[in-house]
Amino acid sequence: MSFASAPALTLLRQQSPLAAPSEQLAVLGGPRSEAVPEFDAALAARGLPPLAAGPIEILQVNVGKLCNQTCRHCHVDAGPDRRESMNGDTVDACLRVLESADIPTLDITGGAPEMNPHFRRLASTARKLGRRVIDRCNLTILLAPGFEDLAGFLANQRIEIVASLPCYLESNCDRQRGDGVYQKSIAALRRLNELGYGLSEELPLTLVYNPVGPSLPPPQAKLEADYRRELRARWGVEFTRLYTITNMPISRFLADLLDAGRYEEYLSKLAQAFNSATVPRLMCRNTLSVDWQGRLYDCDFNQMLELPVGSPAPRTIFEFDAKRLLDRPISTARHCYGCTAGAGSSCSGSVAS
């Protein structure tokens, strides 16, 4: 098959063995990966210590896997057929942590996080607590039936939007996210501009680029200039900034790599592009990730692989203890090369200084 050519389905719906995180870890740790050193060995070879967590600056909460889209690169394996959703008790536990701990940012993700019935309460209460709140939005949800007032809610609450738009060209975007998604995304961006998003410091609008295939993102600053020029000229759309994020060799992107016979090539590319300058700013060092059941992870990618925070740190948000989470060892596997390749990658874009 050609890379990313067939319609996307969740791995769970396909009944793929890779729907199980243990199967993904088996690939990352198995014979097909042996040509690439373990990630901790790569750190040691460069005289770098094992990764350890610093103070928590971002509480990233994945409120579930339900989504109105099925994107090819999705590391969550989210889609309309997924029903995992954070309940009210777990949302309350997250809010208690924000109220008691000095964590400045709540980063809400999914799935389409807005489809969780507790999303608005979580976001608005965190804003009342004085926290910066980020909504990881796929844009098309803003046009979906039943969500017509969502954009207004986000603007009224001064919630920052980080939105996926993998290309400023329609064909490339739809290849990755599905037919018709680009035009819906442009319509949503225009609506956000009308509300002031991307036009003022109070309403930041960040776009996110992922490569369509097995390649590293181009330089973030140059690509941002291209996006700004093309979206302004073609659609009159404005935005605040662009993040470039490397596709992680896990979940549906891992399945595509294996189907296309390019897994070993891509993993080697990531490893060969290891950049020591990215290590001090890796997101696992200042982020705590919470899954829909309240379990704790070092990052969203480890969450999808079910690599929990290391002992003696608490394992769930219900047992949150900032002191026990500080300086904890970070769990790693070969997918971590995705965050250290080239200019580096995190949920906040490139990390190399």
PAKERO-665763 format. One record per residue (C-alpha): residue number from 1; residue in one letter; chain; x, y, z. Coordinates in nm, 2 decimals. Example, Ala and Ser with C-alpha at 12.3 -4.5 7.8 and 13.67 -1.06 7.14 Angstrom:
# residues 2
n:res:chain:x:y:z
1:A:A:1.23:-0.45:0.78
2:S:A:1.37:-0.11:0.71
//
This chain:
# residues 353
n:res:chain:x:y:z
1:M:A:0.00:0.00:0.00
2:S:A:0.11:0.36:-0.04
3:F:A:0.16:0.54:0.29
4:A:A:-0.16:0.68:0.44
5:S:A:-0.37:0.60:0.14
6:A:A:-0.65:0.39:0.28
7:P:A:-0.94:0.52:0.50
8:A:A:-0.85:0.52:0.87
9:L:A:-1.02:0.31:1.12
10:T:A:-0.93:0.27:1.49
11:L:A:-0.71:-0.02:1.56
12:L:A:-0.97:-0.14:1.81
13:R:A:-1.24:-0.15:1.53
14:Q:A:-1.00:-0.33:1.30
15:Q:A:-0.94:-0.59:1.58
16:S:A:-0.57:-0.53:1.53
17:P:A:-0.33:-0.68:1.78
18:L:A:-0.17:-0.34:1.79
19:A:A:-0.48:-0.20:1.97
20:A:A:-0.31:-0.35:2.28
21:P:A:-0.03:-0.13:2.42
22:S:A:0.16:-0.45:2.51
23:E:A:0.18:-0.54:2.14
24:Q:A:0.32:-0.20:2.05
25:L:A:0.58:-0.23:2.33
26:A:A:0.67:-0.57:2.19
27:V:A:0.75:-0.41:1.85
28:L:A:0.95:-0.13:2.01
29:G:A:1.15:-0.38:2.22
30:G:A:1.16:-0.67:1.98
31:P:A:1.38:-0.79:1.70
32:R:A:1.26:-0.53:1.45
33:S:A:1.41:-0.26:1.67
34:E:A:1.74:-0.42:1.77
35:A:A:1.95:-0.21:1.53
36:V:A:1.85:0.10:1.74
37:P:A:1.99:0.12:2.10
38:E:A:1.75:0.14:2.39
39:F:A:1.68:0.51:2.47
40:D:A:1.85:0.51:2.81
41:A:A:2.16:0.37:2.64
42:A:A:2.16:0.66:2.39
43:L:A:2.15:0.90:2.68
44:A:A:2.44:0.72:2.85
45:A:A:2.65:0.71:2.53
46:R:A:2.64:1.09:2.52
47:G:A:2.73:1.13:2.89
48:L:A:2.37:1.22:2.99
49:P:A:2.20:1.09:3.30
50:P:A:1.87:0.90:3.30
51:L:A:1.57:1.12:3.27
52:A:A:1.42:1.25:3.59
53:A:A:1.11:1.47:3.65
54:G:A:1.13:1.82:3.78
55:P:A:0.85:2.03:3.94
56:I:A:0.51:1.98:3.76
57:E:A:0.42:2.28:3.55
58:I:A:0.16:2.12:3.33
59:L:A:-0.12:1.88:3.43
60:Q:A:-0.22:1.72:3.11
61:V:A:-0.56:1.54:3.14
62:N:A:-0.68:1.30:2.87
63:V:A:-1.05:1.29:2.93
64:G:A:-1.12:1.01:2.69
65:K:A:-1.08:0.84:2.35
66:L:A:-1.42:0.94:2.20
67:C:A:-1.37:1.16:1.89
68:N:A:-1.57:1.27:1.59
69:Q:A:-1.27:1.20:1.37
70:T:A:-1.04:0.91:1.30
71:C:A:-0.70:1.06:1.20
72:R:A:-0.42:0.84:1.05
73:H:A:-0.15:0.97:1.28
74:C:A:-0.35:0.95:1.61
75:H:A:-0.14:0.81:1.89
76:V:A:-0.45:0.78:2.11
77:D:A:-0.64:0.55:1.86
78:A:A:-0.93:0.78:1.92
79:G:A:-1.25:0.77:1.71
80:P:A:-1.63:0.76:1.71
81:D:A:-1.63:0.39:1.82
82:R:A:-1.43:0.46:2.14
83:R:A:-1.63:0.50:2.45
84:E:A:-1.36:0.55:2.72
85:S:A:-1.45:0.87:2.90
86:M:A:-1.34:1.03:3.23
87:N:A:-1.61:1.03:3.49
88:G:A:-1.71:1.31:3.73
89:D:A:-1.52:1.17:4.03
90:T:A:-1.19:1.17:3.84
91:V:A:-1.26:1.52:3.71
92:D:A:-1.31:1.63:4.07
93:A:A:-0.98:1.47:4.17
94:C:A:-0.80:1.66:3.90
95:L:A:-0.96:1.98:4.02
96:R:A:-0.86:1.91:4.38
97:V:A:-0.50:1.88:4.26
98:L:A:-0.52:2.21:4.08
99:E:A:-0.67:2.38:4.38
100:S:A:-0.40:2.24:4.62
101:A:A:-0.09:2.23:4.41
102:D:A:0.11:2.51:4.24
103:I:A:0.06:2.38:3.89
104:P:A:0.00:2.68:3.65
105:T:A:-0.14:2.50:3.34
106:L:A:-0.42:2.25:3.27
107:D:A:-0.38:2.09:2.93
108:I:A:-0.70:1.91:2.83
109:T:A:-0.68:1.65:2.55
110:G:A:-0.86:1.35:2.41
111:G:A:-1.00:1.22:2.17
112:A:A:-1.21:1.53:2.11
113:P:A:-1.19:1.64:2.47
114:E:A:-1.50:1.86:2.43
115:M:A:-1.71:1.55:2.38
116:N:A:-1.66:1.45:2.75
117:P:A:-1.97:1.56:2.94
118:H:A:-1.75:1.71:3.22
119:F:A:-1.53:1.91:2.98
120:R:A:-1.68:2.25:3.04
121:R:A:-1.69:2.21:3.42
122:L:A:-1.33:2.10:3.42
123:A:A:-1.22:2.39:3.20
124:S:A:-1.43:2.67:3.37
125:T:A:-1.34:2.56:3.72
126:A:A:-0.97:2.56:3.64
127:R:A:-1.00:2.91:3.50
128:K:A:-1.17:3.02:3.82
129:L:A:-0.87:2.88:4.01
130:G:A:-0.66:3.11:3.80
131:R:A:-0.50:2.84:3.58
132:R:A:-0.40:2.87:3.22
133:V:A:-0.62:2.62:3.04
134:I:A:-0.54:2.47:2.70
135:D:A:-0.80:2.29:2.49
136:R:A:-0.65:2.04:2.23
137:C:A:-0.91:2.09:1.97
138:N:A:-0.95:1.92:1.63
139:L:A:-1.15:2.22:1.49
140:T:A:-1.42:2.02:1.33
141:I:A:-1.59:1.96:1.66
142:L:A:-1.67:2.33:1.67
143:L:A:-1.91:2.27:1.37
144:A:A:-2.06:1.94:1.50
145:P:A:-2.43:1.92:1.59
146:G:A:-2.48:1.99:1.96
147:F:A:-2.15:2.19:1.98
148:E:A:-2.26:2.51:1.80
149:D:A:-2.20:2.72:2.12
150:L:A:-1.86:2.56:2.20
151:A:A:-1.65:2.83:2.03
152:G:A:-1.83:3.10:2.22
153:F:A:-1.78:2.91:2.55
154:L:A:-1.41:2.88:2.49
155:A:A:-1.38:3.25:2.41
156:N:A:-1.58:3.36:2.71
157:Q:A:-1.36:3.15:2.94
158:R:A:-1.04:3.27:2.77
159:I:A:-0.93:2.92:2.70
160:E:A:-0.63:2.88:2.48
161:I:A:-0.68:2.66:2.17
162:V:A:-0.42:2.43:2.03
163:A:A:-0.56:2.29:1.70
164:S:A:-0.44:2.03:1.46
165:L:A:-0.40:2.14:1.10
166:P:A:-0.14:1.91:0.95
167:C:A:-0.10:2.11:0.63
168:Y:A:-0.22:2.44:0.47
169:L:A:-0.30:2.24:0.15
170:E:A:-0.63:2.06:0.14
171:S:A:-0.51:1.74:-0.02
172:N:A:-0.24:1.67:0.24
173:C:A:-0.46:1.76:0.53
174:D:A:-0.75:1.53:0.41
175:R:A:-0.50:1.25:0.35
176:Q:A:-0.42:1.24:0.72
177:R:A:-0.75:1.35:0.88
178:G:A:-1.02:1.24:0.64
179:D:A:-1.21:1.37:0.34
180:G:A:-1.37:1.71:0.39
181:V:A:-1.18:1.78:0.72
182:Y:A:-0.98:2.07:0.57
183:Q:A:-1.28:2.27:0.46
184:K:A:-1.45:2.22:0.80
185:S:A:-1.13:2.32:0.97
186:I:A:-1.10:2.64:0.77
187:A:A:-1.46:2.73:0.85
188:A:A:-1.39:2.67:1.22
189:L:A:-1.07:2.88:1.21
190:R:A:-1.27:3.17:1.05
191:R:A:-1.53:3.14:1.33
192:L:A:-1.25:3.15:1.59
193:N:A:-1.10:3.46:1.42
194:E:A:-1.45:3.62:1.44
195:L:A:-1.44:3.57:1.82
196:G:A:-1.09:3.72:1.84
197:Y:A:-0.88:3.40:1.85
198:G:A:-0.54:3.45:1.69
199:L:A:-0.59:3.83:1.69
200:S:A:-0.51:3.91:2.06
201:E:A:-0.29:3.79:2.34
202:E:A:-0.60:3.70:2.55
203:L:A:-0.72:3.44:2.29
204:P:A:-0.41:3.25:2.16
205:L:A:-0.47:3.01:1.87
206:T:A:-0.19:2.77:1.80
207:L:A:-0.19:2.54:1.50
208:V:A:-0.02:2.20:1.50
209:Y:A:0.17:2.04:1.21
210:N:A:0.24:1.67:1.19
211:P:A:0.42:1.52:0.88
212:V:A:0.19:1.31:0.66
213:G:A:0.44:1.03:0.63
214:P:A:0.76:0.89:0.79
215:S:A:0.97:1.21:0.79
216:L:A:1.08:1.47:1.05
217:P:A:0.91:1.81:1.06
218:P:A:1.08:2.10:0.88
219:P:A:1.21:2.39:1.09
220:Q:A:0.93:2.53:1.29
221:A:A:0.99:2.90:1.23
222:K:A:1.01:2.86:0.85
223:L:A:0.70:2.64:0.84
224:E:A:0.51:2.89:1.05
225:A:A:0.59:3.16:0.80
226:D:A:0.46:2.94:0.52
227:Y:A:0.14:2.86:0.71
228:R:A:0.08:3.23:0.79
229:R:A:0.14:3.34:0.43
230:E:A:-0.07:3.07:0.27
231:L:A:-0.37:3.07:0.52
232:R:A:-0.38:3.45:0.51
233:A:A:-0.37:3.46:0.13
234:R:A:-0.61:3.17:0.06
235:W:A:-0.86:3.21:0.34
236:G:A:-0.79:3.53:0.54
237:V:A:-0.72:3.31:0.85
238:E:A:-0.49:3.44:1.13
239:F:A:-0.33:3.24:1.41
240:T:A:-0.09:3.30:1.69
241:R:A:0.19:3.04:1.64
242:L:A:0.26:2.70:1.49
243:Y:A:0.39:2.40:1.66
244:T:A:0.56:2.12:1.47
245:I:A:0.53:1.77:1.63
246:T:A:0.70:1.45:1.52
247:N:A:0.49:1.15:1.46
248:M:A:0.55:0.89:1.73
249:P:A:0.60:0.53:1.62
250:I:A:0.31:0.40:1.83
251:S:A:-0.06:0.32:1.78
252:R:A:-0.21:0.39:1.43
253:F:A:0.11:0.56:1.30
254:L:A:0.31:0.25:1.41
255:A:A:0.05:0.03:1.22
256:D:A:0.09:0.24:0.91
257:L:A:0.47:0.21:0.93
258:L:A:0.46:-0.16:0.96
259:D:A:0.20:-0.19:0.68
260:A:A:0.42:0.02:0.45
261:G:A:0.74:-0.17:0.55
262:R:A:0.90:0.15:0.68
263:Y:A:0.91:0.09:1.05
264:E:A:1.28:0.01:1.08
265:E:A:1.37:0.30:0.85
266:Y:A:1.17:0.55:1.05
267:L:A:1.30:0.43:1.39
268:S:A:1.66:0.45:1.26
269:K:A:1.59:0.80:1.12
270:L:A:1.47:0.92:1.46
271:A:A:1.76:0.76:1.64
272:Q:A:2.02:0.90:1.40
273:A:A:1.87:1.25:1.45
274:F:A:1.91:1.24:1.83
275:N:A:1.99:1.59:1.95
276:S:A:2.13:1.62:2.30
277:A:A:2.02:1.99:2.31
278:T:A:1.65:1.87:2.33
279:V:A:1.69:1.67:2.65
280:P:A:1.67:1.95:2.91
281:R:A:1.33:2.07:2.77
282:L:A:1.16:1.74:2.72
283:M:A:0.79:1.76:2.82
284:C:A:0.82:1.45:3.05
285:R:A:1.03:1.66:3.28
286:N:A:0.76:1.92:3.37
287:T:A:0.44:1.75:3.27
288:L:A:0.22:1.50:3.46
289:S:A:-0.02:1.30:3.23
290:V:A:-0.35:1.17:3.36
291:D:A:-0.56:0.91:3.17
292:W:A:-0.94:0.88:3.16
293:Q:A:-0.93:0.65:3.47
294:G:A:-0.71:0.88:3.67
295:R:A:-0.38:0.68:3.62
296:L:A:-0.06:0.88:3.61
297:Y:A:0.21:0.88:3.34
298:D:A:0.52:1.09:3.25
299:C:A:0.37:1.20:2.92
300:D:A:0.08:1.14:2.69
301:F:A:0.28:0.89:2.47
302:N:A:0.37:0.68:2.77
303:Q:A:0.01:0.69:2.87
304:M:A:-0.09:0.53:2.54
305:L:A:0.17:0.26:2.59
306:E:A:0.06:0.21:2.95
307:L:A:0.41:0.29:3.09
308:P:A:0.32:0.42:3.43
309:V:A:0.52:0.66:3.64
310:G:A:0.80:0.49:3.83
311:S:A:0.80:0.38:4.19
312:P:A:0.78:0.53:4.46
313:A:A:0.56:0.79:4.29
314:P:A:0.18:0.76:4.34
315:R:A:0.01:0.58:4.05
316:T:A:-0.33:0.77:4.04
317:I:A:-0.45:1.12:4.06
318:F:A:-0.65:1.02:4.37
319:E:A:-0.31:0.97:4.55
320:F:A:-0.14:1.28:4.42
321:D:A:0.17:1.38:4.61
322:A:A:0.39:1.64:4.45
323:K:A:0.69:1.56:4.67
324:R:A:0.68:1.19:4.58
325:L:A:0.65:1.28:4.21
326:L:A:0.95:1.52:4.21
327:D:A:1.27:1.36:4.08
328:R:A:1.10:1.04:3.99
329:P:A:1.27:0.84:3.72
330:I:A:1.10:0.88:3.37
331:S:A:0.99:0.56:3.20
332:T:A:1.14:0.53:2.85
333:A:A:1.13:0.31:2.55
334:R:A:1.25:0.35:2.19
335:H:A:0.95:0.58:2.10
336:C:A:1.12:0.85:2.31
337:Y:A:1.36:0.91:2.01
338:G:A:1.06:1.09:1.85
339:C:A:1.09:1.37:2.11
340:T:A:1.47:1.41:2.07
341:A:A:1.51:1.39:1.70
342:G:A:1.62:1.70:1.51
343:A:A:1.48:2.02:1.67
344:G:A:1.29:1.80:1.92
345:S:A:0.92:1.75:1.97
346:S:A:0.67:1.80:2.25
347:C:A:0.31:1.91:2.30
348:S:A:0.45:2.26:2.28
349:G:A:0.63:2.20:1.95
350:S:A:1.01:2.21:1.89
351:V:A:1.22:2.21:2.21
352:A:A:1.58:2.26:2.10
353:S:A:1.71:2.60:2.21
//
